[in-house]
Amino acid sequence: TYLFHSSPDVIIPPQVSSDSLERSLRDLPRLGQLIKSRPYRQIWRIEIEGRAIYLKFYPREAARVKRLFLGNPALREFSRLQQLQKAGIPAPRTISVLVGFRINNQLGDAVLMHAIEPGITLDHFFLESEISAQPDPQRRPIAEQITEITQKLIRARLGHRDLHLGNFLFCNGQVYLLDAYALVRRGMKMRHLLMLGHSVRRYATKTEMLRFWRTIGGWRLPPANNRIARKFWNKELSRTNSSNAYFGQFTRDNWHGNYFKSRKYPVRWSLASRLKITDEDWQSASTRLIAQFQSQQFTLHSETPHESIFSGQIILSGVPLNILIHRPRGRFLQPIRRSAAQRMWHNAWSLIVRDIHTPWPLLMIERRHLQSLEQLIIFEHIPSVPLSKIDLNTLSRPHRDQLFHRVGDLLARTDQLGLYHRRATADNILIHTDPITGFMPMLTHTQSIRSRNKTQSSIHRLLQSLRSPQSAYNPSDSYSLCRGYAPYAKMQTEK
């Protein structure tokens, strides 16, 4: 048995009988579709007489302490969805609350709401647009609607603890705010806005972000390297050395390390980032890879006093990937510092979680014996050329400007996001050419990445490496590079 609390304006969806709704709820596991399942919440979809309804179910056995202090979560979400509608904010319309509802003999509470279909969350909407590299004409209206929803929240003195693109739904040209459970009555806080800014930074331009910030009452943009962003970066980095849905741990024949499995938000320039790799795929692939490496079946790609790089191919999830195998030369253990492979793995992911381009890391393994250390780290081999090897004379002036402007912008974002590349020379900046978007610079030699202080700048080393009498690099290229790095700074002549 359960109590049925109806919304004052809507009891059941139009053209749906109460008997049909009751039958569907009683037989929910068979007739419904489980959309999302978490220990504290389940989301079900029911279709009744051609009408779609969503049910959010909160098990009582989960989060008992929260219930003692915050009350019934279904009733909270029900009332807060009504608050959004009173404030004129587009959100799902509630139907009723089911107190004491059971699913598969699991007691809990649920809230019923109208389905908004067909819809897509904005994080996946912009991700698809980014991967396809096709401009979307709805981008400006979406940005305006996000701004308008935020303004209405501020005017109604409401905040949202989980304000990010994944909680905005886009359907038939309209943006809706989801997850009313995270709504707070104490008003919009700076941390709520910083979370939204962190979520949109990957897709929004500086102009769009500044327009949003000034519309809601700000003047200067908050720093990209803010406390909310660092919290999310550290959370993502902590996953890279553990076993979870995105990474795994490898142990076999005295070798141990970490490997990549999947990414929630993949990127266009990396095929590996779009794969769903299982633990079984890695167990078989890594065994073959170690055997091939020990039998010297890979081709020597390049060699320096510090490391050797080999090229080859690996098959993951049935997809062949070209790879580069880095073998650092340091063999003796240093008990305090991380090994070279561990530093490369950590620094590469420090760049990726900040949306800074670098070759995609796939696997990092080590084998220790007494005081010696053998280490390998494998990256996806993305077709690219070092900046120092590009024949600038074959490029037109607009293409040269685009190339150096994007290199400067890459180094500026690296500095702004709290990192510093000690060896950002023309040899350590790779240029990948995309057939649609054009030049895309990437940082390599990730063992040289450090946390940045206020006086360090990654561009100084690059400017020194580009000054060569034999190079076609000229003052116009330097101007484009510096404009990309600091577009609003006062220009000075290089000495």
N, C-alpha and C positions, 0 to 999 in steps of 0.2 A: 504494500500500500504506500501511497505517497500523497502529499498535499499538492494541489494545483493552484498556484497563484498567478492570476492573469494580469496582463498589462491593461491599464485603464482604457487605452484607445483601441487595442487590437486583441481579440481573444484567440482566434485561430485564423490562418491565412484564408483569404477569399477562395471560394470554390473548393474548399477542403472540409469534409464533414468531421465532426468530433469523433465519430465511431472509427473512421479510417485512421485518424491521428492516434487514437488510443490503441488500436490493433498494431500499428507500426511501432509504437513505443514498447508494447509488451514483447514484441518479437524483434527487437532492435538488432541483436547480433546476426540474425539471418537476413533481415531485410535492409539493414543499414550498411553503410560503407565507412570503415574506420579511416579517417583522413590523417590524423596525427595522434601519436600515443606517447605520453610522458608519464612518469610515476605519479605526478600531481594533477594531470589533466589529460582527458581524451576528447577528441573532436570527431563527431560522427556526422555523416550526411544521410538524410532520409528523403526519398522521393515519394510523395503521396499525391495520387491523382494528377500527375504531371507537374506538381509543384515541389520545389526543393526546399528543405528545411535543414538547418544545422543545429546540432545539439552539442553543447560543451558539458562534459561530465567531470565532476571533481570527486574522486574517491575520498571517503572520510578517514581511511587508515593512513593516508599520506598527509603530511604537514599538519599533524595534530596540534603542535605548539602554536602555529600560526592561527589556527582556528580559535584557540583560546583567547588570543589577543585581538584578532581582526574580525572574527565572526565567520559566517557562512560565505564562502567565496562565490557561490552561484548567486546569492542574493546581492552581494556587492557588485558583481558585474551587471546584473539586471538593473539595479538602481543607477549605476553609472552610465550605462547605455542610454537610459532615459535622460540623464543630465546632459549628455552630448546632444541629444535631439532638442532639448530645451534651449541649448546654446546655439542652435542652428548649424551644428557641425555634421556633415554627412557621415553616417555610421550605420551599422546593421540595426534593423528594427526588431525589438524584442517581441516575443509572443507570450512566454510564461516562464515560471520557475517551478521545477519539480524537486521538492524537498523529500528526501527519503527514497530516491529512485535507485533501482538496482539494475546492474548489467552483469550477467553471468554470476549471479549471487554475490556481487560486490556492491556494498552499500555506499551511496554517495548522494550528491545533489547535482542538479543539472539546470541549464538555462537553454531555452529554445529561442531561435531567432530566424528571421527570413534569410535565405541564401541570396547572395549577390553574385549572379552568374550571367555570362562567362566573365571571370575576373582573373587578374594576375597581380601578384604583389609587385611593388615598384622596384624592389631590389632585383628580381628576376627580369622585369621589363627592361630596365636599363642594362642589365648584364647581357641579355640577348641582343640589344642594340649595339653594345660595345663589341661583342664577338663577331657580329655580322658586319660591323664597320659601316653601317648604313645610317644616315641622319634620319631622325624621326620628326615629322612636322608637329607632333603633339608634345614635344619637349617643353616649349614655352608655356602652353596652357597648364601642363602638369606642375611646373615650377610655381606658377601663379596660384594654383589651388593649394599646394602645400603651404605657401606663404599665408594664404587666406585662412586655412585651418589653424595654423599656429597663432595668427592674430586673434581669432575667435576664442581659442583656448586662453590666451592672455587676458582678453576682455572679460571672460567669464570667471577669471581667477581660478583656472584649472591648470594643473600640470600633468605630465605624463612621464613616468619613470622609465619607460621603454620606447622612447620616441626615435624610431629609425625606419628606414625604407621598407623593411620587412613587415611593418605594421600599417602600411598604407596599401590599400587595394585599388586597382585601376580597372574600371568596368564601364564600357560604352562612353568613354570620354569624361567620366566622373571619378574623382579620387575620394575614397572613403577611409576613415580612420578606424582601425581595428583594435582589439585587445583593450577594452575599456577597463579590465581588471587593474591595469597599471595606472589608471587615472588617479590623480591625487587632488584634494580640495585645497591644499595650502598654496596653490598658485604655481606658476611656471618658474622654475629655478634655472640658474645658469647651467648646471650640470645636465639638465634636460636638453637645452639648446646645443650644448657641446656634443652630446651624443648624436643628435640629428646632424650636426655639422660633420662629425667623424664618418657617419654613414654615407653622406652624399658627396664627400670630398673626392672620391674616386671618379665620379661621373660628372660633377658640376665644374664649370669654369670659375675662375676668380671673379669675373664680372657677375655671374649668376649668384654666387655666394654673397658678394658685397651688396647686390640689389636686395637680396632677402634680408640681410642683417640691418640695412638702413631702413627697410620698410617696417620692421618690427621694433625700431627705436634705437638700434645701435649705430655707431659711426665707424669705428675701426674693427676689422675682423679680429677675432681671438686667434692666438697662435695655433698653428697646425699641430705643434708638439705640446698639446695640453694634457691635463691630468686624466681626462676621460680616454683620450686616444692611447696614452701610455698604458692604461689599465687593460684595454682590449689587445694591444700589441703583446703585452706580457702574458696575457691569457693564451693567445695563439702560440707564442713561443714556447710556453710550458708544455704544449702538446707534442712538440717535435721530438722530445726525448722520452716519450711514454707510449703505451699501447692504447689506441682509441680508434674512433671511426676514421681518422684522417692520417694517422701514422702508426707504425708498428715497430717492434723490436726484434732484431735478428740475433740468433745464437746458434752456432754450428761449428764444429771442428776447431775450437779455440777462437773462432771469429765471433765478434759481437758488435752490434751497432744499431742503427735506426734506418727506417725506410719510409718513403712517402706512399700513401694509398689513395687519397682523394682530396679534393678541395671544394669547399662549398661554393666559392665564387672563382671559377677558373678564368684564364686570360686567353686572349686571342692568339698571342704569339707563341704559346707553348702547347703542343699536342698532349704532352704528358699531364698537364694540369687538368685536362678534360676527361681523363681516364678514371675508371673505378677499378682499382687494383686490389685484389684480395690477398690475404696472407698466404694462401696456397700458391698463387701466382709467384709471389716473391720467394717462397721456399724453393721452388723448382728453378726459377730464373737465376737466383743468387748462387745456387750450387753449380750450375753450368758456367756462370760468369767467373767464379773463383777458379774452376778447373781450367777454363780457357786462358785466364790471366797467368796462372802458374805454368802453363805449357806454352806461353808466349805467342798466343794466337792473335793478339791485338796489334795494330799498327802504331808505331811511334809517331805521334803527331807533332810534338815539340819537346824541347828539353832545356832546362835552365839549371843553374847551380842549386836551386832550392827544390825543384820538383821535376818529375817526368810526366808527360801527358800522352795518353794513348787513346786512339779512336777505335770504335767498333760499333756493334749493334746488339740490342737486346730485345726480346719479345715479351711484352707485358700485356695481359688481357687480350692476347691474340693480335696485338698491334706491334709491328716492328718499329723500334725507336733507335735513332742514331745517338750515340753517347760519347762522352769524353771521360776518361778515367784519369783522375789526378792521383799521383803517388808522391806525396811529400817525402823529401830525403831525410828529414830528421828522424833518427832511429833511437835515440836515448831518451828515456823517460824523464820528465821534469815533474816532480810530484805536486807542485803548486799550480802550474799553468795547465790549461787544456792543451791537448795535442793539436797539431796543425789541422788535421782533418776535422776535429771537433770544432775548432774556431771557424773553419770555412763553412761547415754545416750551420752553425749558429748564426754567423754573420749573413749568410745567404738568405736564411729565413727572416732575419731581422730586416733585410731589404724588401723581401716579398710581402711581408705583412704590412709594410708601409706603402705598397704599390709602387716600388722602385724596381725597374727592370734589371734582371740579372739572369744568367742561365739557370734553368730549373734544376734544383738538387733532387736526386732520386734515392741515393743510397750512400750511407757512410758506415764503414766497417773497419775494425781494428783487430790486430792479433798481438798480444803481449807475450814476451818470453824473457824471463829474468829481467834484465835492464834494457832490453831492446824492444822496439815497437815497429810493427808493419801496419801501414794505414792506407786506405783507399777511399776516395769519395768520387761518386759518379754523378755527372750532370747530363742533362739532355743537350745534345749538340744542335743548337739552333743556327741555321745558316747566317753567317755574319762575317764581317771583315773588320779588323782593327782600324781605328780612325787614322792611324799613321800610314796605313797601306792604301787608303782610298786615293785614286787619281783625281785630284780636285780640278784639273784642267779639262776633264771630260764632262764636268757638271756645269749647267747654266747658272747664272747669277741667282735666280730665285731658288734653285735647288741647293746651292751652297748656303744661302741665307737660312733656308729651312733646316739644313743639317746642323749648322753651328748654333742656331737659336735653340734647337731641341737639346743639343748637348749641354748648353748653358742652363736650360730649364731643368734638366735632369740633376745637375750638380746643385742647383739652387734648392730643389725639393729635398735632396739628400741632407743638405745643411739645415734647412728649416725643420726637418723631422728629427733632428737630434743626432745625426750620424756624420761622420767625417772620413773621407777616403784619403789615406796618407800618400797613396801612389796613384792618384788619378791622372796618369799620363795618357798620351795618345795611344800607347800600346795596350793600355788596360781599359779602354772604352771601345766596345764592340758596336758596330753599326749593322743592324738588321734592316733589310729593305722589304717593306710590306707592299704588295701590289696595289693596295687601295689607299692606305694611310701614309705611305711614303717612308722616310727614314725613321728608325726607332733605335736610339742609343741604349746600350746596356752596360752596366758596370761589371767588370770581372776582377780577378785577384781579390776575392772577398776577405782573405786573411788580413788585409790592410784596413779593414773597416774598424773604426773606433767610435766611441761616444764623443760628441763634439762639445768643446767649450766655446765661449762667445767670441774668441779671437781667431779661431781656425776657419779656413776657407778652402774648399776642395779645388777651386778654380785656379789658384796660384800655381800649383804644380803642373796643371795642364797648359797654362800659358807659357811656362818655361819650356815644356817639352815640344811645343809647336813652333818655337822660334828656332828655325834651322835655315841656313842659307840655301840648302838644296830643296827646301819645301816650297810648294806653291801657295802656302798660307800667306795671306796678305792683310793689310789693315781693315779692309771691308769684312773679311771673315772674322777678325778679332772684334769688330764692332757688333756683328750679329751674335757672336758668342757671349759678349758681355751684356748685350741687351736681353738675351735669354736668361742670363743669370740674375741680373738686377735691372729690370725694365724701367724703373723710375729713378735710378741713381744718376748722378751727374757724371757724364763721360769725361775721361781724361786720356791724354795721349800716352801710349805705352813708351817706356824708355828702354 
